[in-house]
Amino acid sequence: MEFGVLGRLTVLRDGEAVELSSAKQRTLLAVLLAAADRPVAPDRLAEAGWGQAPPSPATLRWHVHQLRQALGGDRLTRRPDGYQLAVLPGELDAARFEELCARAADPADPAAVADLLGQAAALWRGPAYADVCGADSIGVESTGVESVRVEATRLEELRLVAAERRARALLELGLPDEAAVELRARLAAHPLRERLRELLMRALHQAGRRADALRVYREGRDLLVGELGVEPGSALRDLHTEILREESPAAAVRPAQLPPDVFPFAGRQAELAVLDGLVEGRGGARVAAIGGVGGVGKTGLAVRWAHRVAARFPDGLLYADLGGRDPAEVLERFLSALGVLRVPEGLDQRAALFRGLTRDRRLLVLLDNADCSAQVAPLLPGSPGCFTLVTGRSRFEELIAETGARFVPLDILPVRQAAALLGRLAGVDPDEAEALAGLCDRLPLALRIAGARLVARSGWTPRRLATRLAEERRRLDELRAGDLDVRASFEVSHRDLRERERTLFERLGLLAAPDFAPWTAAALADRPLGEAADLLERLAEAQLVQPLGFDVAGQERYRFHDLIRIFARERALASMSAVERGAALDRVFGGLLALGEEAYLREYAGGFRLAHGGAARWRLDGQALPDDPMAWLAAERATLPAAVRQAADLGRVGHCWELALLGVRLYELNGNLSDWHATSTIGLELCQAHGDAYGTAAMLASLGSLDLFERRYERAQERLERALASLDGPFRALVIGNLAQTENALGRPERALARANEARDLALREGDRATEGHMLGHLARLHHAAGRHDTAQAILAWAITVAEGIRRPEMVIKYVAATLAAERGEHERAELLAAQARAEAVAMGDRRVECAAVQVRARSLGAMGRLDEAVACARAALELAVAQSDATAEERSGRLLADLRGRQDSAGSSAG
């Protein structure tokens, strides 16, 4: 049930109107609603309905009964002291109105006040109880309706107070036009209410309509003097005087506050085009925010663009450097520039006046060096004709969310543009300046400092200054000229970090890796993964690390600009002891080992276990590995060699060689042989220098496997034999298996067969199905080569069973099956298996098997006479071999392609 008294009396049940059969029923209901949930004496009801001719008690009871029937249920009940109408919470619009007014009690939140009071005003449909005690009331005049009239008067007063409060809130929010519309309607109904007139004058003046505001005062004064013979009150008179004294905003001078244009200027054409598009109306946004690290040229870009488009803003150009400044102070300057003689106190009042004054203007507002979105919000103008450009080290996510601002990220300059800027600054050939520009990290601030130093020091060349900058520990000292200081620029952002953010930032500077993921941050900070990811995001928000996007494992990666990395390392050296620095890096090495080993265990079902030297592991609190665990290892392809070198520099022998060994499978899959050789050589030399026999054997095994991979069979055999003497456990089976392949390549198939059987037996004892499956595949090839085809097929079938569910050994066995089928002349089967093996190799990123499978498929297609397809496959195999820098595969693919093309040409000639 819904009862409406804010207008004509209405009753709704389930959304349908309830018809009241007579004017007396409406009058009785009005009296009962005015006293809702309280008893009303029968004589008051009788007086309300019948005036001075009261009915008999039976007649009154009959009318009450009719009303009860209309309302339904037991809402209207007889009490000892009268009749009482039960009204549930939310059923009476007047009660809802008062509740909304009570909730709008916090003047510090004008948006909430305006919203709640707007909802309250929307409940009104006309004067309260309009058809009972208003001008359109029907029925007998009586003093009994007086209680309804009193209640209606009370509600009308509350309505006016609510309208005044909402108007004040709208003015604080900078919405004077909306406030003026609502105030005019209220003032028309209550023309003698001075508070309404005062608020209307303020709204009109704030909207820049000074003449209209003065006209409203004159109309009010004429009315008061003419009807009441009195002058307006002091508040109204004081406001009138204030408006008369102030210069009209429309007549204010055109502000022109931009700093001088930047010279010289190079590059940034893409960013300038984005800003041009926004000011021309493409993209919709009327706010843009340029974000980037300190010294990257945000202010230079903003000032250059502002001067380019200044003519588009005929009403003026406002500028403020917000670095650490109170927005209220900035607004005072802006308002003064716009002609306001008496600036109000308080941020909200100044912001509201600024929005009002700019509502019908075309201004460009440049807010430089903003700390955050909250600092910017009060400074945004109130007109769609204005444009605001913000610069700062933040990503301004809140500003983007609330205003639709366009974010324009700014990074270091491209090489040629950086060299061109340095050339213009110093008057040198840009080609000669490229190396120096690189040492300046292509950061505009550093480039300007370097250019200034070249100009100020007679005889200095870019090469001479580059030599001074080459030493990292001195580089930031060199990049300083007067008040321009790269280190000081970074210190501003560093100083604003919270303690945990600052700690992580400094520890990240210890890393030698070119980029890093959240797990690395977790290890450095010794914190859970989720917390470390949040800290990295906050560093990215401060523009101290640069997000690179997501890697193949689904991790978000980050990097440092070089100069910031040097600064972070400086801070770490100053704030941490050598022991603390070493412990932080040990956690990174240990975390890399632990996650890499977990990836191997998951990928190979516990098999393919590597040698373990006892280096400490660090266990991550959180899940970093994706569904494809080897994708994580691939994502860390640059981290591994960097970690090996850094561990060696620190003398961490165990970490060094175990990390080198961890990367071998990755290097083999991707054909990254240079890193394989470099990391294993570093590990070998460190182990030998420290007398680590087991680590030496593991590195010899790695280098021997690389020799086998590169077909240096004699050296492979020598290294693998030396390694075997010190190795045990599952890793020994892998080394024996590689020896078996070496023996076969050297033309000793029987010794190869014995080694392969030995490796298979050891893997079986160790429960290593992955290695056992691989060895069975190799045994099948050996038996096939010896003409024992049935034995080979039986072994291959068993290999498939052993490796079931371990996808990489399954893929390799499928490739072996394709090879053997091709050699037996079963080309259709070979082509099908090779295509399947290739697809699986592509999915797993195994480029070596992919290339080999494509070669098998090309040969089989050629044997079946499908020469066009065969040539396409051979060409693809050659491209894969070239991409991997695999000379042997490249030679084989090249010969195969040439042979197939020759057959293709012959077939074409014969057809002709």
KAJO-V900881 format. One record per backbone hydrogen bond with DSSP energy under -0.5 kcal/mol. NH is the residue of the N-H (numbers start at 1). CO is the residue of the C=O. If there is no record, write none. Layout:
nh: <NH & NH>
co: <CO & CO>
This chain:
nh: <2 & 3 & 4 & 7 & 10 & 12 & 13 & 16 & 18 & 19 & 21 & 26 & 27 & 28 & 29 & 30 & 31 & 32 & 33 & 34 & 35 & 36 & 37 & 38 & 40 & 44 & 45 & 46 & 47 & 48 & 49 & 50 & 51 & 53 & 60 & 61 & 62 & 63 & 64 & 65 & 66 & 67 & 68 & 69 & 70 & 71 & 72 & 75 & 77 & 77 & 79 & 79 & 82 & 83 & 84 & 86 & 86 & 87 & 91 & 93 & 93 & 96 & 97 & 98 & 99 & 100 & 101 & 102 & 103 & 104 & 105 & 107 & 109 & 113 & 114 & 115 & 116 & 117 & 118 & 119 & 120 & 121 & 122 & 123 & 123 & 124 & 125 & 129 & 130 & 130 & 132 & 133 & 134 & 134 & 136 & 137 & 138 & 144 & 145 & 146 & 147 & 148 & 149 & 150 & 151 & 152 & 153 & 154 & 155 & 156 & 157 & 158 & 159 & 160 & 161 & 162 & 163 & 164 & 165 & 166 & 167 & 168 & 169 & 170 & 171 & 172 & 173 & 174 & 175 & 179 & 180 & 181 & 182 & 183 & 184 & 185 & 186 & 187 & 188 & 189 & 190 & 193 & 194 & 197 & 198 & 199 & 200 & 201 & 202 & 203 & 204 & 205 & 206 & 207 & 208 & 209 & 210 & 213 & 214 & 215 & 216 & 217 & 218 & 219 & 220 & 221 & 222 & 223 & 224 & 225 & 226 & 227 & 228 & 229 & 229 & 230 & 237 & 238 & 239 & 240 & 241 & 242 & 243 & 244 & 245 & 246 & 251 & 252 & 255 & 255 & 257 & 272 & 273 & 274 & 275 & 276 & 277 & 278 & 279 & 280 & 281 & 282 & 283 & 288 & 289 & 290 & 291 & 291 & 292 & 296 & 301 & 302 & 303 & 304 & 305 & 306 & 307 & 308 & 309 & 310 & 310 & 312 & 313 & 314 & 315 & 316 & 317 & 318 & 320 & 322 & 322 & 325 & 329 & 330 & 331 & 332 & 333 & 334 & 335 & 336 & 337 & 338 & 339 & 340 & 341 & 343 & 350 & 351 & 352 & 353 & 354 & 355 & 356 & 357 & 358 & 359 & 361 & 363 & 364 & 365 & 365 & 366 & 366 & 367 & 367 & 368 & 368 & 370 & 376 & 376 & 377 & 378 & 379 & 380 & 386 & 387 & 388 & 389 & 390 & 391 & 392 & 393 & 400 & 401 & 402 & 403 & 404 & 405 & 406 & 407 & 408 & 409 & 410 & 413 & 418 & 419 & 420 & 421 & 422 & 423 & 424 & 425 & 426 & 427 & 428 & 432 & 433 & 434 & 434 & 437 & 438 & 439 & 440 & 441 & 442 & 443 & 444 & 445 & 447 & 448 & 449 & 450 & 451 & 452 & 453 & 454 & 455 & 456 & 457 & 458 & 460 & 465 & 466 & 467 & 468 & 469 & 470 & 472 & 474 & 475 & 475 & 476 & 478 & 479 & 480 & 481 & 484 & 485 & 486 & 489 & 490 & 491 & 492 & 493 & 494 & 495 & 496 & 497 & 502 & 503 & 504 & 505 & 506 & 507 & 508 & 509 & 510 & 511 & 516 & 518 & 520 & 521 & 522 & 523 & 524 & 525 & 526 & 527 & 529 & 532 & 533 & 534 & 535 & 536 & 537 & 538 & 539 & 540 & 541 & 542 & 543 & 544 & 545 & 546 & 547 & 548 & 549 & 551 & 554 & 557 & 558 & 559 & 565 & 566 & 567 & 568 & 569 & 570 & 571 & 572 & 573 & 574 & 575 & 576 & 581 & 582 & 583 & 584 & 585 & 586 & 587 & 588 & 589 & 590 & 591 & 592 & 593 & 594 & 595 & 596 & 597 & 598 & 599 & 600 & 601 & 602 & 603 & 604 & 605 & 606 & 607 & 613 & 618 & 620 & 622 & 624 & 629 & 631 & 632 & 632 & 633 & 634 & 635 & 636 & 637 & 640 & 641 & 642 & 643 & 644 & 645 & 646 & 647 & 648 & 649 & 650 & 651 & 652 & 653 & 656 & 657 & 658 & 659 & 660 & 661 & 662 & 663 & 664 & 667 & 668 & 669 & 670 & 671 & 672 & 673 & 676 & 677 & 678 & 679 & 680 & 681 & 682 & 683 & 684 & 685 & 686 & 687 & 688 & 689 & 690 & 691 & 691 & 692 & 693 & 696 & 697 & 698 & 699 & 700 & 701 & 702 & 703 & 704 & 705 & 706 & 707 & 708 & 709 & 710 & 711 & 712 & 713 & 716 & 717 & 718 & 719 & 720 & 721 & 722 & 723 & 724 & 725 & 725 & 726 & 727 & 727 & 732 & 733 & 733 & 734 & 735 & 736 & 737 & 738 & 739 & 740 & 741 & 742 & 743 & 744 & 745 & 746 & 747 & 748 & 752 & 753 & 754 & 755 & 756 & 757 & 758 & 759 & 760 & 761 & 762 & 763 & 764 & 765 & 766 & 767 & 767 & 768 & 769 & 772 & 773 & 774 & 775 & 776 & 777 & 778 & 779 & 780 & 781 & 782 & 783 & 784 & 785 & 786 & 787 & 788 & 789 & 792 & 793 & 794 & 795 & 796 & 797 & 798 & 799 & 800 & 801 & 802 & 803 & 804 & 806 & 807 & 810 & 811 & 812 & 813 & 814 & 815 & 816 & 817 & 818 & 819 & 820 & 821 & 822 & 823 & 824 & 825 & 826 & 827 & 830 & 831 & 832 & 833 & 834 & 835 & 836 & 837 & 838 & 839 & 840 & 841 & 842 & 843 & 844 & 845 & 845 & 846 & 847 & 847 & 848 & 850 & 851 & 852 & 853 & 854 & 855 & 856 & 857 & 858 & 859 & 860 & 861 & 862 & 863 & 864 & 865 & 866 & 867 & 870 & 871 & 872 & 873 & 874 & 875 & 876 & 877 & 878 & 879 & 880 & 881 & 882 & 883 & 884 & 885 & 885 & 886 & 887 & 890 & 891 & 892 & 893 & 894 & 895 & 896 & 897 & 898 & 899 & 900 & 901 & 902 & 903 & 904 & 905 & 906 & 907 & 908 & 909 & 910 & 911 & 912>
co: <12 & 91 & 10 & 5 & 4 & 2 & 16 & 13 & 11 & 17 & 19 & 22 & 23 & 24 & 25 & 26 & 27 & 28 & 29 & 30 & 31 & 33 & 85 & 35 & 83 & 41 & 41 & 42 & 43 & 44 & 45 & 46 & 47 & 50 & 56 & 57 & 58 & 59 & 60 & 61 & 62 & 63 & 64 & 65 & 66 & 67 & 68 & 72 & 75 & 84 & 77 & 82 & 79 & 40 & 77 & 75 & 84 & 85 & 88 & 3 & 91 & 92 & 93 & 94 & 95 & 96 & 97 & 98 & 99 & 100 & 103 & 105 & 106 & 109 & 110 & 111 & 112 & 113 & 114 & 115 & 116 & 117 & 118 & 119 & 120 & 121 & 6 & 5 & 7 & 127 & 129 & 129 & 129 & 130 & 130 & 134 & 131 & 47 & 142 & 143 & 144 & 145 & 145 & 146 & 147 & 148 & 149 & 150 & 151 & 152 & 153 & 154 & 155 & 156 & 157 & 158 & 159 & 160 & 161 & 162 & 163 & 164 & 165 & 166 & 167 & 168 & 169 & 171 & 170 & 175 & 176 & 177 & 178 & 179 & 180 & 181 & 182 & 183 & 184 & 185 & 186 & 190 & 192 & 193 & 194 & 195 & 196 & 197 & 198 & 199 & 200 & 201 & 202 & 203 & 205 & 204 & 208 & 209 & 210 & 211 & 212 & 213 & 214 & 215 & 216 & 217 & 218 & 219 & 220 & 221 & 222 & 223 & 224 & 224 & 225 & 224 & 233 & 234 & 235 & 236 & 237 & 238 & 239 & 240 & 241 & 242 & 248 & 249 & 253 & 315 & 317 & 268 & 269 & 270 & 271 & 272 & 273 & 274 & 275 & 276 & 278 & 277 & 281 & 388 & 406 & 390 & 289 & 408 & 392 & 293 & 297 & 298 & 299 & 300 & 301 & 302 & 303 & 304 & 305 & 306 & 307 & 309 & 310 & 312 & 362 & 313 & 255 & 364 & 366 & 320 & 368 & 322 & 326 & 326 & 327 & 328 & 329 & 330 & 331 & 332 & 333 & 334 & 336 & 335 & 339 & 341 & 346 & 347 & 348 & 349 & 350 & 351 & 352 & 353 & 354 & 356 & 358 & 361 & 316 & 363 & 387 & 318 & 364 & 365 & 389 & 320 & 366 & 391 & 372 & 373 & 373 & 374 & 376 & 377 & 383 & 363 & 286 & 365 & 288 & 367 & 290 & 370 & 396 & 397 & 398 & 399 & 400 & 399 & 287 & 405 & 289 & 407 & 291 & 442 & 414 & 415 & 416 & 417 & 418 & 419 & 420 & 421 & 422 & 423 & 423 & 429 & 429 & 430 & 431 & 433 & 434 & 435 & 436 & 438 & 437 & 440 & 442 & 295 & 443 & 444 & 445 & 446 & 447 & 448 & 449 & 450 & 451 & 452 & 453 & 456 & 457 & 461 & 462 & 463 & 464 & 465 & 466 & 470 & 471 & 471 & 472 & 472 & 474 & 475 & 478 & 484 & 481 & 483 & 479 & 485 & 486 & 487 & 488 & 489 & 490 & 491 & 492 & 494 & 498 & 499 & 500 & 501 & 502 & 503 & 504 & 505 & 507 & 508 & 558 & 556 & 517 & 517 & 518 & 519 & 520 & 521 & 522 & 522 & 621 & 528 & 529 & 530 & 531 & 532 & 533 & 534 & 535 & 536 & 537 & 538 & 540 & 539 & 539 & 559 & 545 & 557 & 557 & 555 & 551 & 549 & 516 & 546 & 561 & 562 & 563 & 564 & 565 & 566 & 567 & 568 & 569 & 570 & 571 & 572 & 577 & 578 & 579 & 580 & 581 & 582 & 583 & 584 & 585 & 586 & 587 & 588 & 589 & 590 & 591 & 592 & 593 & 594 & 595 & 596 & 597 & 598 & 599 & 600 & 602 & 601 & 604 & 611 & 590 & 618 & 620 & 622 & 627 & 628 & 628 & 629 & 629 & 630 & 631 & 632 & 634 & 636 & 637 & 638 & 639 & 640 & 641 & 642 & 643 & 644 & 645 & 646 & 648 & 647 & 651 & 652 & 653 & 654 & 655 & 656 & 657 & 658 & 659 & 661 & 663 & 664 & 665 & 666 & 667 & 667 & 671 & 672 & 673 & 674 & 675 & 676 & 677 & 678 & 679 & 680 & 681 & 682 & 683 & 684 & 685 & 686 & 687 & 688 & 687 & 691 & 692 & 693 & 694 & 695 & 696 & 697 & 698 & 699 & 700 & 701 & 702 & 703 & 704 & 705 & 706 & 708 & 707 & 711 & 712 & 713 & 714 & 715 & 716 & 717 & 718 & 719 & 720 & 721 & 722 & 723 & 723 & 724 & 729 & 729 & 730 & 730 & 731 & 732 & 733 & 734 & 735 & 736 & 737 & 738 & 739 & 740 & 741 & 742 & 744 & 743 & 748 & 749 & 750 & 751 & 752 & 753 & 754 & 755 & 756 & 757 & 758 & 759 & 760 & 761 & 762 & 763 & 764 & 763 & 767 & 768 & 769 & 770 & 771 & 772 & 773 & 774 & 775 & 776 & 777 & 778 & 779 & 780 & 781 & 782 & 784 & 783 & 787 & 788 & 789 & 790 & 791 & 792 & 793 & 794 & 795 & 796 & 797 & 798 & 799 & 801 & 803 & 805 & 806 & 807 & 808 & 809 & 810 & 811 & 812 & 813 & 814 & 815 & 816 & 817 & 818 & 819 & 820 & 822 & 821 & 825 & 826 & 827 & 828 & 829 & 830 & 831 & 832 & 833 & 834 & 835 & 836 & 837 & 838 & 839 & 840 & 841 & 842 & 841 & 669 & 845 & 669 & 846 & 847 & 848 & 849 & 850 & 851 & 852 & 853 & 854 & 855 & 856 & 857 & 858 & 859 & 860 & 862 & 861 & 865 & 866 & 867 & 868 & 869 & 870 & 871 & 872 & 873 & 874 & 875 & 876 & 877 & 878 & 879 & 880 & 881 & 882 & 881 & 885 & 886 & 887 & 888 & 889 & 890 & 891 & 892 & 893 & 894 & 895 & 896 & 897 & 898 & 899 & 900 & 901 & 902 & 903 & 904 & 905 & 906 & 907 & 908>
